[in-house]
Amino acid sequence: MISMTFSIVAFDPKNKEWGVAVQSKFIAVGSIVPFAKANVGAIASQAWCNTSYGPNGLALLKQGLTAEETITLLTKHDAKREHRQVGIVDSYGDVASFTGKKCFEWAGHVTGENYTCQGNILVSEDTVFAMSQAFRETKGDLVDKFLVALEEGQEAGGDSRGKQSAGILIVKEFGAYDGGTDKYIDVRVDEHEHPIKELRRVFEHYDLSLLKRDDPADKVKLEKDVMKTIKKVLKIDGFYEGDIDGKYDEQTKESLTKWMHTNNFEVKEREDDYMWGSVYRYIQKVKEEKK
């Protein structure tokens, strides 16, 4: 039983991404609630969770059924349907949600264009409405909108039993870092006092190692004080033994490349005299931590 949960299921028509974000007072919720398949849809199955809703629902969506039709078929012959809660977005971005009459209060859902928010055993309905507003108003990619939606949902009250785990699953065609699968983002916090806060921290590291999604304007030139900061960290980490100056020469480039590869930041490498802002901010943080 995965009760005490709030989630959002959504589709990003610009980047063709489908996904689910969820938080619960339950262990490892990210391993149980979210299901998604590129060009098919995404599903969150919760409350007295019927885990078959995920694979069976995706199979129905793949056949061409709408989100609404899929929920109807999933719940039609389920003897415990009134204990279930499920949210679905299909391949076109159409959404549907179901909250059984026997789900523990507060339980309910709210839908909007390309998304649906649902929750049970919440402090109040404010959680799903806060998530809905955050999703609509937040700029950025689907993962950025998901993180803010979870944060705002928690701030509005969240799960009445407390916090324990959280997760985000996002898929798109050839989404994996090497294009081998559709799993674009899959981050989870299975047991933590502040799971949503920890989820954001984990995602920041995931982003550095696995995602090619940088803002073209978010970059710094490898010179002057920027280069001095980088060289200090390279020296602290044992990759550089030269002078701490603002020059970006071949020795420094070789040291920086080794450092990037050691930290699994290959996807963030550039061929010019610039560094992505995300990598430089990480280096600044390392410098502060290792003073």
LOGU-189915 format. One record per atom (N, C-alpha, C): residue in one letter; z, y, x. Coordinates in steps of 0.05 Angstrom, whole numbers, padded with zeros to 5 digits, always signed. Each point is the difference from the previous one (the first is absolute). Last residue first. Layout:
# residues N
aZYX/...
END
This chain:
# residues 291
k+00032+00496+00769/k+00008+00022+00018/k+00024-00009+00017/k-00054-00047-00073/k+00005-00010+00027/k+00008+00021+00020/e-00023+00018-00093/e+00019-00023-00001/e+00009-00009+00028/e-00066+00068-00011/e+00026+00010-00009/e+00021-00022+00001/k-00090-00023+00020/k+00011+00018+00021/k+00028+00010-00007/v-00049-00051-00063/v+00010-00017+00022/v+00013+00017+00021/k-00042+00046-00070/k+00024-00013-00009/k+00012-00018+00022/q-00083+00040+00016/q+00021+00020-00001/q+00027-00012-00008/i-00075-00055-00005/i+00007+00005+00028/i+00022+00021+00002/y-00038-00016-00084/y+00016-00024+00008/y+00010+00004+00028/r-00059+00063-00033/r+00027+00004-00012/r+00018-00024+00007/y-00089-00005+00029/y+00015+00020+00015/y+00027+00005-00012/v-00060-00057-00045/v+00010-00013+00025/v+00016+00020+00016/s-00039+00031-00079/s+00020-00021-00007/s+00011-00013+00025/g-00072+00064+00005/g+00026+00012-00004/g+00021-00021-00006/w-00086-00024+00060/w+00007+00004-00028/w+00028+00011-00003/m-00059+00023+00086/m+00017-00022-00010/m+00006+00005-00029/y-00081+00031+00080/y+00019+00006-00022/y+00017-00025-00006/d-00082+00014+00059/d+00025+00011+00012/d+00020+00009-00021/d-00072-00082-00017/d-00003+00027+00010/d+00027+00009+00012/e-00018-00084-00046/e-00017+00000+00024/e-00003+00028+00012/r+00084-00054-00059/r-00023+00018-00002/r-00015+00000+00026/e+00078-00066-00060/e-00013+00010+00025/e-00023+00018-00006/k+00059-00051-00061/k+00003+00029+00001/k-00012+00011+00026/v+00006-00094-00023/v-00016+00012-00021/v+00001+00031+00001/e+00052-00054+00061/e-00028+00000+00006/e-00017+00013-00021/f+00101-00015+00019/f-00013+00023-00013/f-00030+00001+00005/n+00080-00059+00031/n-00018-00010-00022/n-00012+00024-00015/n+00056+00000+00083/n+00013+00007-00026/n-00017-00007-00024/t-00033-00015+00088/t+00026-00014-00001/t+00015+00005-00026/h-00082+00045+00016/h-00004-00028-00005/h+00026-00015-00002/m+00002+00091+00023/m-00010-00003-00027/m-00002-00030-00007/w+00021+00022+00089/w+00023+00006-00018/w-00008-00005-00029/k-00067-00006+00065/k+00019-00023+00003/k+00023+00004-00020/t-00059+00072+00007/t-00013-00023-00013/t+00018-00024+00001/l+00028+00077+00046/l+00002+00003-00029/l-00012-00023-00015/s-00009+00002+00094/s+00028-00004-00007/s+00004+00001-00031/e-00084+00022+00036/e+00005-00029+00003/e+00028-00007-00008/k-00024+00091+00001/k-00015-00014-00021/k+00005-00030+00001/t+00035+00054+00068/t+00015+00004-00025/t-00013-00015-00022/q-00044+00001+00082/q+00025-00015+00003/q+00016+00001-00026/e-00079+00051+00006/e-00005-00028-00003/e+00025-00017+00002/d+00016+00100-00031/d-00018-00011+00019/d-00003-00030-00004/y+00042+00094-00042/y-00008-00026-00011/y-00021-00012+00017/k+00084+00079+00011/k-00027-00011+00006/k-00004-00027-00013/g+00080+00064+00005/g-00017+00000-00024/g-00028-00011+00004/d+00096-00032+00051/d-00016+00025-00003/d-00018-00003-00024/i+00072-00056+00062/i+00001+00007-00028/i-00013+00027-00003/d-00021-00079+00077/d+00013+00026-00007/d+00000+00005-00030/g-00008-00103+00029/g-00009+00025+00012/g+00016+00024-00009/e+00004-00097-00026/e+00017+00007+00022/e-00008+00027+00012/y-00008-00071-00095/y-00011+00022+00015/y+00020+00008+00022/f+00017-00068-00067/f-00029-00002+00001/f-00013+00021+00019/g+00096-00018-00035/g-00008-00015+00024/g-00030-00003+00003/d+00059+00050-00066/d-00006-00028-00008/d-00012-00016+00023/i+00022+00092+00013/i+00025-00013-00011/i-00005-00029-00006/k-00074+00052+00025/k+00017-00005+00023/k+00026-00014-00009/l-00061+00027-00066/l-00012-00021+00016/l+00017-00007+00024/v+00027+00072-00053/v+00005-00025-00014/v-00013-00023+00016/k-00015+00086+00033/k+00029-00006+00001/k+00006-00026-00013/k-00087+00033-00005/k+00006-00011+00026/k+00029-00006+00003/i-00029+00043-00079/i-00010-00028+00001/i+00007-00013+00027/t+00021+00091-00012/t+00017-00017-00017/t-00009-00029+00002/k-00053+00063+00043/k+00026-00003+00014/k+00019-00018-00016/m-00083+00024-00038/m-00003-00020+00021/m+00026-00004+00016/v-00002+00067-00066/v-00005-00026-00013/v-00001-00022+00021/d+00004+00090+00028/d+00026-00011-00007/d-00002-00027-00014/k-00089+00022+00048/k+00024+00018+00000/k+00025-00014-00008/e-00084-00054-00031/e+00002+00021+00020/e+00027+00014-00002/l-00062-00063-00062/l+00015-00011+00022/l+00000+00019+00024/k-00008+00021-00109/k-00015-00003+00024/k+00018-00008+00023/v+00010-00025-00108/v+00009+00019+00021/v-00016-00005+00024/k-00006-00017-00116/k-00003-00010+00027/k+00009+00022+00020/d-00026-00011-00106/d+00026-00006+00011/d-00002-00012+00028/a-00075+00021-00058/a+00012+00025+00010/a+00027-00005+00013/p-00049-00071-00043/p-00016+00010+00023/p+00012+00025+00013/d+00058-00076-00050/d-00013+00025-00008/d-00015+00011+00024/d+00021-00108-00010/d+00009+00026+00010/d-00016+00023-00011/r+00004-00103-00008/r-00001+00018-00023/r+00009+00028+00008/k-00006-00105+00032/k-00018+00021+00010/k-00003+00020-00024/l+00081-00079+00026/l-00018+00016-00018/l-00017+00021+00014/l+00070-00064+00039/l-00020-00015-00015/l-00020+00016-00017/s+00078+00030+00060/s-00011-00024+00012/s-00024-00012-00014/l+00049+00080-00029/l-00008+00004+00028/l-00014-00024+00012/d+00036-00005-00088/d-00022+00019+00001/d-00011+00003+00028/y+00080-00048-00015/y-00024-00015-00009/y-00025+00016+00003/h+00082+00043+00015/h-00008-00017+00022/h-00024-00017-00006/e+00034+00053-00068/e-00009+00018+00021/e-00008-00016+00025/f+00040-00045-00074/f-00029+00006-00004/f-00010+00018+00022/v+00092-00021-00001/v-00016-00023+00007/v-00030+00006-00002/r+00060+00065-00031/r+00001-00002+00029/r-00017-00023+00010/r+00008+00011-00093/r-00016+00022+00012/r+00000-00002+00030/l+00056-00059-00046/l-00028-00007-00004/l-00018+00021+00012/e+00093+00015-00002/e-00008-00019+00021/e-00029-00008-00002/k+00035+00053-00068/k+00001+00015+00024/k-00009-00017+00024/i+00012-00044-00081/i-00023+00017-00001/i-00003+00018+00025/p+00076-00060-00011/p-00026-00013+00005/p-00024+00018-00001/h+00106+00002+00019/h-00018+00021-00009/h-00029-00010+00003/e+00068-00060+00021/e+00017+00018-00017/e-00017+00022-00012/h-00042-00098+00023/h+00008+00025+00013/h+00016+00018-00019/e-00069-00091+00010/e+00029+00002-00004/e+00010+00025+00015/d-00095-00022-00005/d+00011-00022-00017/d+00030+00003-00006/v-00093+00059+00020/v+00028+00001+00009/v+00015-00020-00018/r-00112+00015+00027/r+00023-00008-00016/r+00026+00006+00014/v-00119+00013-00003/v+00026+00006+00013/v+00022-00006-00019/d-00111-00002+00011/d+00020-00019-00010/d+00026+00004+00015/i-00110+00039-00013/i+00028+00007+00006/i+00018-00020-00013/y-00092-00021+00002/y-00001+00025+00015/y+00028+00009+00009/k-00056-00092-00031/k+00028+00010+00001/k+00001+00025+00018/d-00077-00060-00019/d+00002+00025-00016/d+00027+00012+00001/t-00047-00058+00082/t+00009-00005-00027/t+00001+00027-00015/g-00036-00004+00089/g-00001-00028-00007/g+00009-00007-00028/g-00007+00085+00057/g-00020-00005-00022/g+00000-00028-00010/d+00060+00044+00066/d-00024-00012+00012/d-00022-00006-00021/y+00084+00038-00026/y-00007+00016+00024/y-00026-00010+00013/a+00011-00017-00105/a+00016-00007+00024/a-00011+00015+00024/g-00046+00003-00086/g+00022+00019+00005/g+00017-00005+00025/f-00085-00032-00055/f+00002+00000+00029/f+00022+00018+00010/e-00007+00019-00097/e-00020-00018+00013/e+00001+00003+00030/k+00090+00021-00049/k-00027+00010-00003/k-00019-00018+00015/v+00114+00011-00034/v-00024-00014+00009/v-00025+00016-00003/i+00118+00005+00006/i-00025+00014-00007/i-00024-00016+00012/l+00116-00001-00020/l-00024-00017+00006/l-00024+00015-00010/i+00113+00016+00023/i-00026+00012-00008/i-00022-00020+00008/g+00118+00001-00019/g-00025-00008+00013/g-00024+00015-00011/a+00120-00018+00005/a-00023+00015-00009/a-00025-00010+00014/s+00118-00018-00022/s-00025-00005+00013/s-00023+00016-00011/q+00095+00016-00022/q+00002-00022+00018/q-00026-00005+00016/k+00068+00067-00075/k-00024-00003+00016/k+00003-00024+00019/g+00048+00028-00103/g-00001+00008+00028/g-00026-00006+00014/r+00027-00009-00096/r+00017-00019+00016/r+00000+00008+00029/s-00054+00046-00065/s+00028+00004-00007/s+00019-00017+00016/d-00099+00039+00029/d+00012-00024-00010/d+00030+00004-00005/g-00053+00091+00004/g-00006-00027+00010/g+00013-00023-00014/g+00002+00106+00006/g+00020-00019-00010/g-00004-00028+00010/a-00050+00080+00026/a+00005+00005-00029/a+00020-00019-00012/e-00029-00008+00091/e+00015+00025-00003/e+00007+00006-00029/q-00056-00074+00020/q+00028-00005+00008/q+00017+00025-00003/g-00091+00008-00016/g+00012-00017-00020/g+00029-00007+00006/e-00051+00049+00062/e+00007+00017-00023/e+00012-00017-00022/e-00030-00044+00077/e+00022+00018+00007/e+00009+00016-00024/l-00076-00056-00009/l+00025-00016+00002/l+00023+00018+00006/a-00084+00041-00002/a+00007-00009-00027/a+00026-00017+00001/v-00038+00029+00081/v+00013+00022-00014/v+00009-00008-00028/l-00049-00063+00051/l+00026+00006+00013/l+00015+00022-00014/f-00088-00021-00030/f+00019-00021-00006/f+00028+00006+00012/k-00073+00056+00021/k+00008+00004-00028/k+00021-00021-00008/d-00040-00009+00084/d+00016+00024+00000/d+00011+00006-00028/v-00060-00072+00011/v+00026-00006+00011/v+00019+00024+00001/l-00091+00010-00029/l+00016-00015-00020/l+00028-00006+00011/d-00045+00085+00044/d-00010-00027-00006/d+00019-00014-00020/g+00002+00108-00001/g-00003-00021+00020/g-00010-00026-00010/k+00062+00079-00051/k-00026-00001+00013/k+00000-00022+00021/t+00060+00015-00096/t+00000-00004+00029/t-00029-00002+00011/e+00024+00007-00095/e+00001+00025+00014/e-00002-00002+00031/r+00001-00075-00066/r-00021+00019-00008/r-00002+00024+00019/f+00070-00064+00012/f-00026-00012+00006/f-00023+00019-00007/a+00088+00025-00022/a-00004+00000+00029/a-00027-00011+00007/q+00027-00003-00091/q-00006+00027+00009/q-00006+00002+00030/s+00027-00084-00035/s-00026+00008-00011/s-00008+00028+00009/m+00086-00032+00021/m-00020-00014+00016/m-00028+00008-00009/a+00072+00032-00050/a-00001+00013+00026/a-00021-00013+00018/f+00016-00039-00083/f-00014+00025-00003/f-00001+00016+00026/v+00047-00082-00003/v-00029-00005-00002/v-00015+00026-00004/t+00095+00007+00006/t-00012-00012+00025/t-00030-00004-00003/d+00056+00031-00073/d-00008+00021+00019/d-00014-00012+00025/e+00042-00048-00075/e-00029+00002+00001/e-00009+00020+00020/s+00094-00044+00020/s-00012+00012-00024/s-00030+00000+00003/v+00059-00051+00056/v+00020+00019-00009/v-00011+00013-00026/l-00039-00096+00018/l+00001+00026+00013/l+00022+00017-00011/i-00039-00094-00017/i+00027+00004+00008/i+00002+00026+00017/n-00098-00020-00005/n+00020-00012-00017/n+00028+00002+00013/g-00113+00042+00003/g+00026-00006+00011/g+00019-00012-00020/q-00109+00044+00029/q+00017-00016-00018/q+00026-00006+00014/c-00104+00058+00002/c+00027-00002+00011/c+00017-00016-00019/t-00112+00016+00024/t+00020-00006-00019/t+00027-00004+00014/y-00112+00043+00015/y+00027-00010+00009/y+00018-00006-00024/n-00092+00041-00001/n-00001-00018+00024/n+00028-00010+00008/e+00006+00074-00069/e-00026-00006+00011/e+00002-00016+00026/g+00084-00012-00060/g-00017+00024+00004/g-00027-00009+00011/t+00103-00039-00049/t-00026-00004+00013/t-00015+00027+00002/v+00106-00049-00011/v-00017+00023-00006/v-00026-00003+00015/h+00094-00063-00036/h-00022+00006+00018/h-00014+00025-00009/g+00102-00063-00008/g-00024+00012-00013/g-00021+00006+00021/a+00115-00022-00016/a-00025-00013+00008/a-00023+00013-00015/w+00114+00009+00027/w-00023+00011-00012/w-00025-00014+00010/e+00052-00062-00032/e-00002+00029+00000/e+00009+00012+00027/f-00042-00102-00014/f+00025+00015+00000/f-00005+00030+00003/c-00068-00071-00049/c+00006+00010+00027/c+00025+00017-00001/k-00046-00041-00076/k+00026-00010+00009/k+00006+00007+00030/k-00083+00022-00048/k+00022+00011-00016/k+00028-00009+00009/g-00089+00009+00066/g+00011-00017-00021/g+00024+00012-00013/t-00085+00047+00049/t+00029-00003+00003/t+00011-00016-00023/f-00101+00027+00053/f+00015-00014-00022/f+00029-00002+00008/s-00102+00055+00025/s+00027-00008+00007/s+00013-00013-00024/a-00103+00037+00048/a+00015-00009-00024/a+00028-00009+00011/v-00101+00056+00033/v+00026-00011+00004/v+00012-00010-00027/d-00099+00026+00061/d+00013+00000-00026/d+00027-00015+00003/g-00065+00010+00071/g+00021+00019-00001/g+00013+00002-00027/y-00070-00062+00031/y-00011+00027-00007/y+00022+00021+00000/s+00018-00093+00017/s-00019+00009+00021/s-00011+00028-00006/d+00096-00020-00043/d-00024-00017+00004/d-00019+00012+00020/v+00112+00001-00019/v-00023+00018+00002/v-00024-00018+00007/i+00107-00016-00044/i-00025-00009+00011/i-00020+00024+00002/g+00112-00037-00018/g-00018+00023+00001/g-00025-00009+00014/v+00094-00046-00053/v-00023-00002+00018/v-00017+00025-00002/q+00097-00059-00032/q-00011+00027+00003/q-00023-00003+00020/r+00067-00070-00069/r-00018+00007+00022/r-00007+00030+00000/h+00052-00053-00066/h+00016+00005+00024/h-00016+00010+00023/e-00039-00028-00082/e+00016+00023-00007/e+00020+00007+00022/r-00057-00078+00005/r-00015+00024+00002/r+00017+00025-00005/k+00013-00101+00006/k+00020+00020+00008/k-00013+00027+00003/a-00051-00077-00025/a+00024-00001-00018/a+00021+00021+00007/d-00109+00000+00012/d+00024+00000+00017/d+00025+00001-00018/h-00097+00006-00022/h+00013-00026-00004/h+00025-00003+00018/k-00049+00085-00003/k-00004-00013-00027/k+00015-00025-00004/t-00009+00061+00081/t+00025-00001-00016/t-00002-00017-00026/l-00075+00013+00061/l+00022-00009+00016/l+00025-00004-00017/l-00078+00038-00039/l-00003-00029+00005/l+00024-00011+00016/t-00003+00093-00017/t+00001-00014-00026/t-00001-00030+00004/i-00013+00057+00074/i+00028-00001-00008/i+00003-00016-00026/t-00087+00016+00030/t+00014-00018+00018/t+00029-00003-00008/e-00055+00062-00045/e-00006-00027-00008/e+00015-00021+00017/e+00008+00091+00024/e+00012-00005-00026/e-00005-00029-00009/a-00043+00031+00079/a+00029-00002+00004/a+00014-00007-00026/t-00099-00033+00002/t+00013+00025+00005/t+00030-00004+00006/l-00080-00073+00022/l+00018+00009-00021/l+00012+00027+00008/g-00060-00057+00054/g-00010+00023-00014/g+00017+00010-00023/q+00013-00071+00070/q-00020-00009-00020/q-00012+00023-00016/k+00070+00014+00062/k-00024-00006+00015/k-00022-00010-00019/l+00086+00016-00034/l-00013+00025+00006/l-00027-00005+00015/l+00055-00074-00018/l-00011+00010-00025/l-00015+00026+00005/a+00046-00038+00072/a-00022-00017-00007/a-00014+00010-00025/l+00079+00042+00028/l-00023+00008+00017/l-00024-00017-00006/g+00079-00022-00046/g-00010+00026-00008/g-00024+00009+00016/n+00047-00078+00025/n-00015-00005-00025/n-00013+00026-00010/p+00057+00004+00077/p-00026-00014+00005/p-00016-00004-00025/g+00083+00045-00016/g-00015+00012+00022/g-00027-00014+00005/y+00066-00031-00063/y-00015+00023-00010/y-00018+00012+00022/s+00064-00071+00015/s-00028-00008-00006/s-00016+00022-00011/t+00095+00008+00017/t-00017+00003+00024/t-00029-00009-00004/n+00078+00042-00063/n-00017-00024-00001/n-00020+00002+00023/c+00101+00049-00019/c-00027-00001+00012/c-00013-00027-00004/w+00069+00063-00047/w+00003-00028+00004/w-00028-00009+00009/a-00001+00091+00023/a+00021-00007-00019/a+00006-00030+00004/q-00097+00028+00035/q+00029+00004+00005/q+00017-00006-00024/s-00106+00010+00052/s+00014-00017-00020/s+00030+00001+00006/a-00098+00056+00023/a+00029-00001+00006/a+00013-00017-00022/i-00107+00015+00042/i+00019-00008-00020/i+00028+00001+00011/a-00115+00030+00016/a+00027-00003+00011/a+00019-00005-00024/g-00116-00011+00025/g+00022+00015-00013/g+00027-00005+00014/v-00102-00017+00023/v+00010-00015-00023/v+00022+00015-00015/n-00042+00025+00085/n-00022-00001-00019/n+00007-00016-00025/a+00066-00021+00076/a-00020+00021+00002/a-00023-00005-00020/k+00101-00033-00015/k-00025-00010+00011/k-00020+00022-00001/a+00116-00022-00014/a-00023+00017-00001/a-00024-00014+00014/f+00115-00001-00034/f-00024-00017+00004/f-00024+00019-00001/p+00119+00005+00003/p-00027+00010+00002/p-00021-00021+00006/v+00098-00023-00012/v-00011+00017-00022/v-00029+00007+00003/i+00051-00053+00067/i-00001-00013-00026/i-00014+00016-00021/s+00023+00025+00093/s-00012-00027+00003/s-00005-00013-00027/g+00044+00085+00012/g-00028+00003+00008/g-00014-00026+00003/v+00095+00008-00017/v-00016+00004-00024/v-00030+00002+00006/a+00089-00027+00050/a-00028-00004+00006/a-00019+00003-00023/i+00100-00001-00031/i-00009-00006+00027/i-00031-00004+00001/f+00052+00066-00070/f-00006-00029+00002/f-00012-00004+00028/k+00012+00083-00056/k+00026-00011+00008/k-00003-00030+00000/s-00087+00067+00015/s+00017-00015-00018/s+00028-00006+00012/q-00110+00050+00004/q+00027+00000+00010/q+00018-00015-00019/v-00116+00018+00025/v+00023-00009-00016/v+00026+00002+00015/a-00118+00017-00009/a+00024+00008+00015/a+00024-00007-00018/v-00113-00027+00008/v+00025+00000-00013/v+00022+00010+00019/g-00120+00003-00010/g+00026-00007+00012/g+00024+00002-00019/w-00116+00016+00031/w+00018-00009-00022/w+00026-00008+00012/e-00095+00062+00029/e+00024-00015+00007/e+00016-00006-00025/k-00085+00057+00026/k-00003-00027-00011/k+00024-00018+00009/n-00015+00097+00014/n+00000-00019+00023/n-00003-00029-00009/k-00003+00069-00067/k-00014+00012+00023/k-00002-00020+00023/p+00048-00020-00081/p-00029-00002-00003/p-00015+00011+00024/d+00099-00046-00014/d-00011+00025+00012/d-00031-00002-00001/f+00087-00048-00058/f-00026-00002+00012/f-00009+00027+00010/a+00101-00056-00029/a-00020+00021-00002/a-00026-00006+00015/v+00112-00023-00036/v-00025-00014+00006/v-00022+00021-00003/i+00114-00002+00014/i-00024+00014-00008/i-00024-00016+00009/s+00116-00016-00023/s-00025-00003+00016/s-00022+00018-00011/f+00114-00037-00003/f-00020+00019-00009/f-00024-00001+00019/t+00095-00064-00032/t-00023+00007+00016/t-00016+00023-00011/m+00074-00072-00027/m+00010+00024+00014/m-00022+00012+00018/s-00011-00103-00018/s+00007+00022-00017/s+00008+00024+00016/i-00045-00098+00012/i-00001+00025+00015/i+00006+00023-00019/m+00016-00114+00006/m+00000+00024-00017/m+00000+00025+00018/
END
